[in-house]
Amino acid sequence: MEDRIIDVNGKKLYIEYNNSFKNKPTVVFLHDSLGCTRLWRDFPTKLAEATQCNILIYDRLGYGKSFPMLSHERKNNYMQSEADLLNDLLNELNIKETILFGHSDGGTIALIAASKYPEKVKATICEAGHIFVEDVTVNGVKSALQAYRTTNLPERLQKYHGDKVEMMVKAWTEIWLSDRFRSWNIEYLLKNITNPLLFIQGEADEYGTLHQVEKTISQVSGNAEKFIIPNVGHTPHKEIPELILEKSIEFINKI
């Protein structure tokens, strides 16, 4: 696995990339709001090896080993901008065929990218993504912010994000807790998703209800399936990794 910093439109992003399987798609991993490459642990490697696919993992700007954000302020369409940047990153690396695996914000970015760049996205695995804002999401973000202020969460995050933690947390919490973001909704994009989709969600997800899943798979144009797991929260790939690996491998092998 090659790792390096790559410049995409002036944004310096940390990537880990392996393209040793010729004529096979690249599984691209998109992390969540407080995540990064390292926090995926060995999940991407296991999935890539089992499916004989190439692999790309990267830290979005302001996360992990990528360069800092220029500002914590985000526009309502910040995830659309991230999907566009992903497309530019794929162009930079000359990657023409992908399978996207996105978690939380990364899941939403994957859905947007699949709707906007269908020629590059062979299939999408969306884990705990969002297509609109729910009360449970806002309350989840409030709880996370409270934990950040009252526990050792800053120190734990610093291990992965260094001195970028404060801006990263501010960027995430301020937009999701703002009044203007309550109207954010990407349902209008879903009909443009024409390739296969697997939506994974824990029934006990503290950041979203099953409406996110049902409303997504009922509106996409391609084949869509859901995998709902009882007694599991917002991070199924960490809580029950073997089961999520098994389901993801089965989905990828079918296509």
C-alpha positions as CSV (number, residue, x, y, z in Angstrom):
1,M,0.0,0.0,0.0
2,E,1.4,3.3,-1.1
3,D,0.8,6.4,1.2
4,R,1.5,10.0,0.4
5,I,0.2,13.5,0.3
6,I,-1.5,14.5,-3.0
7,D,-2.4,18.0,-4.1
8,V,-6.0,18.2,-5.4
9,N,-7.0,21.7,-6.4
10,G,-4.6,23.2,-3.9
11,K,-5.9,20.9,-1.1
12,K,-3.2,18.6,0.3
13,L,-4.8,15.3,1.1
14,Y,-3.3,12.2,2.7
15,I,-4.0,9.0,0.7
16,E,-3.3,5.3,1.0
17,Y,-3.6,3.6,-2.4
18,N,-3.1,0.1,-3.8
19,N,-3.8,-0.6,-7.4
20,S,-2.1,-4.0,-7.8
21,F,-5.2,-5.8,-9.2
22,K,-5.4,-5.0,-12.9
23,N,-8.8,-4.4,-14.5
24,K,-10.5,-4.5,-11.2
25,P,-12.5,-1.6,-9.6
26,T,-11.1,0.5,-6.7
27,V,-13.0,0.4,-3.4
28,V,-12.9,4.0,-2.0
29,F,-13.4,4.4,1.7
30,L,-15.0,7.7,2.9
31,H,-14.8,8.3,6.6
32,D,-17.3,10.0,9.0
33,S,-17.3,13.4,10.7
34,L,-14.6,12.6,13.3
35,G,-12.9,9.8,11.3
36,C,-9.8,9.3,9.3
37,T,-7.8,6.7,7.4
38,R,-6.3,5.1,10.5
39,L,-9.7,4.7,12.2
40,W,-10.8,2.3,9.5
41,R,-8.1,-0.1,11.0
42,D,-7.8,-3.3,9.0
43,F,-11.4,-3.3,7.6
44,P,-10.5,-1.9,4.1
45,T,-7.6,-4.3,3.6
46,K,-9.7,-7.3,4.5
47,L,-12.5,-6.2,2.2
48,A,-10.1,-5.5,-0.7
49,E,-8.3,-8.8,-0.3
50,A,-11.5,-10.8,-0.1
51,T,-12.9,-9.2,-3.3
52,Q,-9.6,-8.9,-5.1
53,C,-10.3,-5.2,-5.6
54,N,-7.9,-2.2,-5.5
55,I,-8.2,0.2,-2.5
56,L,-8.1,3.9,-1.9
57,I,-8.5,5.4,1.6
58,Y,-8.0,9.1,2.2
59,D,-8.3,11.8,4.8
60,R,-10.6,14.7,3.9
61,L,-9.1,18.2,4.3
62,G,-8.8,19.0,8.1
63,Y,-8.7,15.3,9.1
64,G,-6.0,12.7,10.0
65,K,-2.8,13.4,8.1
66,S,-4.3,15.8,5.5
67,F,-3.5,19.5,5.8
68,P,-5.8,21.7,8.0
69,M,-9.1,23.2,6.9
70,L,-8.8,26.9,5.9
71,S,-11.9,27.7,8.1
72,H,-14.4,25.9,10.3
73,E,-17.3,27.5,8.5
74,R,-19.2,25.3,6.2
75,K,-21.9,25.9,3.6
76,N,-25.1,23.8,3.6
77,N,-23.7,22.0,0.5
78,Y,-20.4,21.1,2.0
79,M,-20.9,17.4,1.3
80,Q,-21.7,18.1,-2.3
81,S,-18.3,19.9,-2.5
82,E,-16.6,16.9,-1.0
83,A,-18.2,14.6,-3.6
84,D,-16.8,17.0,-6.3
85,L,-13.4,16.9,-4.7
86,L,-13.5,13.1,-4.6
87,N,-14.2,13.2,-8.4
88,D,-11.1,15.4,-8.8
89,L,-9.0,13.1,-6.7
90,L,-10.1,10.1,-8.8
91,N,-9.1,12.0,-12.0
92,E,-5.7,12.9,-10.4
93,L,-5.1,9.2,-9.8
94,N,-6.6,8.1,-13.1
95,I,-9.1,5.9,-11.4
96,K,-12.0,5.2,-13.7
97,E,-14.1,2.6,-11.9
98,T,-14.9,2.6,-8.2
99,I,-17.0,1.0,-5.5
100,L,-17.7,3.6,-2.8
101,F,-17.9,2.6,0.9
102,G,-18.9,5.6,3.0
103,H,-19.7,5.8,6.7
104,S,-22.0,8.6,8.1
105,D,-20.9,11.9,6.4
106,G,-18.9,9.6,4.2
107,G,-22.0,7.6,3.3
108,T,-23.8,10.8,2.3
109,I,-20.8,11.9,0.2
110,A,-20.9,8.4,-1.5
111,L,-24.6,8.8,-2.4
112,I,-23.9,12.3,-3.8
113,A,-20.9,11.1,-5.8
114,A,-22.9,8.1,-7.1
115,S,-25.7,10.5,-8.3
116,K,-23.3,13.0,-9.9
117,Y,-20.6,10.8,-11.4
118,P,-22.4,7.5,-12.3
119,E,-19.8,6.7,-15.0
120,K,-17.1,6.3,-12.3
121,V,-19.2,4.6,-9.6
122,K,-19.9,0.9,-10.3
123,A,-21.7,0.5,-6.9
124,T,-22.2,2.1,-3.5
125,I,-22.2,0.9,0.1
126,C,-23.7,3.5,2.3
127,E,-23.3,2.9,6.0
128,A,-25.4,5.1,8.4
129,G,-25.6,8.0,5.8
130,H,-28.0,10.9,5.9
131,I,-30.2,12.4,3.2
132,F,-32.0,14.9,5.5
133,V,-31.7,16.2,9.1
134,E,-33.7,14.5,11.9
135,D,-34.1,15.4,15.5
136,V,-32.2,12.3,16.6
137,T,-29.3,13.5,14.5
138,V,-29.2,16.9,16.1
139,N,-29.5,15.4,19.6
140,G,-26.7,13.0,18.7
141,V,-24.4,15.8,17.7
142,K,-25.3,17.7,20.9
143,S,-24.4,14.7,23.0
144,A,-21.1,14.4,21.1
145,L,-20.3,18.0,21.7
146,Q,-21.1,17.6,25.4
147,A,-18.7,14.6,25.5
148,Y,-16.0,16.7,23.8
149,R,-16.4,19.3,26.5
150,T,-16.6,17.0,29.5
151,T,-14.6,13.9,28.8
152,N,-11.1,12.9,27.4
153,L,-12.5,12.9,23.9
154,P,-10.2,15.7,22.7
155,E,-7.1,13.8,23.8
156,R,-8.4,10.6,22.1
157,L,-9.1,12.5,18.8
158,Q,-5.7,14.3,19.0
159,K,-4.0,10.9,18.6
160,Y,-5.4,10.7,15.1
161,H,-5.9,14.3,14.0
162,G,-3.1,16.2,15.9
163,D,-3.7,19.9,16.4
164,K,-6.6,20.0,13.9
165,V,-9.1,18.6,16.4
166,E,-10.7,21.8,17.6
167,M,-11.4,23.1,14.1
168,M,-12.7,19.7,13.0
169,V,-15.2,19.4,15.9
170,K,-16.3,23.0,15.4
171,A,-16.8,22.5,11.7
172,W,-19.0,19.4,12.3
173,T,-21.0,20.6,15.2
174,E,-21.7,24.2,14.2
175,I,-23.2,23.3,10.8
176,W,-25.4,20.4,12.1
177,L,-26.6,22.4,15.1
178,S,-27.4,25.5,13.0
179,D,-31.0,26.5,12.1
180,R,-30.1,27.0,8.5
181,F,-29.0,23.4,8.1
182,R,-32.4,22.0,9.2
183,S,-33.6,22.4,5.6
184,W,-30.7,20.4,4.1
185,N,-32.0,17.6,2.0
186,I,-30.5,15.5,-0.9
187,E,-33.5,13.4,-1.8
188,Y,-33.7,15.3,-5.2
189,L,-30.4,13.6,-6.2
190,L,-31.4,10.0,-5.4
191,K,-33.2,9.3,-8.7
192,N,-29.8,9.8,-10.5
193,I,-28.3,6.8,-8.7
194,T,-28.5,4.1,-11.3
195,N,-26.0,1.6,-10.1
196,P,-26.4,-1.0,-7.3
197,L,-26.7,0.3,-3.7
198,L,-26.4,-1.4,-0.3
199,F,-27.5,0.7,2.6
200,I,-26.3,-0.6,6.0
201,Q,-27.7,0.7,9.3
202,G,-27.9,-0.3,12.9
203,E,-31.4,-0.2,14.4
204,A,-30.0,1.5,17.5
205,D,-28.2,4.2,15.5
206,E,-27.9,7.3,17.7
207,Y,-27.6,9.7,14.7
208,G,-30.5,8.6,12.4
209,T,-33.7,6.5,12.1
210,L,-34.6,3.9,9.5
211,H,-36.4,6.6,7.5
212,Q,-32.9,7.5,6.1
213,V,-32.7,3.9,4.7
214,E,-36.3,3.5,3.5
215,K,-36.5,6.9,1.8
216,T,-33.1,6.4,0.1
217,I,-33.8,2.9,-1.4
218,S,-37.3,3.8,-2.5
219,Q,-36.0,6.8,-4.6
220,V,-32.9,5.5,-6.3
221,S,-33.2,4.2,-9.9
222,G,-30.8,1.3,-9.6
223,N,-31.1,-2.0,-7.6
224,A,-31.0,-1.2,-3.9
225,E,-30.9,-3.4,-0.8
226,K,-30.9,-2.7,2.9
227,F,-29.1,-4.5,5.7
228,I,-30.6,-3.5,9.1
229,I,-28.9,-4.9,12.2
230,P,-30.7,-5.0,15.6
231,N,-29.0,-3.8,18.7
232,V,-26.2,-2.0,16.7
233,G,-25.4,1.7,16.8
234,H,-23.9,4.2,14.4
235,T,-20.7,2.3,13.5
236,P,-21.6,-1.3,12.4
237,H,-18.2,-1.9,10.7
238,K,-16.6,-1.4,14.2
239,E,-19.3,-3.0,16.3
240,I,-19.8,-6.1,14.2
241,P,-16.9,-6.0,11.7
242,E,-17.1,-9.7,10.6
243,L,-20.8,-9.5,9.7
244,I,-20.4,-6.2,7.8
245,L,-17.4,-7.6,5.9
246,E,-19.4,-10.7,5.0
247,K,-22.3,-8.7,3.7
248,S,-20.1,-6.2,1.8
249,I,-18.1,-9.0,0.2
250,E,-21.3,-10.8,-0.9
251,F,-22.7,-7.5,-2.4
252,I,-19.4,-6.7,-4.3
253,N,-19.0,-10.2,-5.6
254,K,-22.6,-10.1,-7.0
255,I,-21.7,-7.1,-9.2
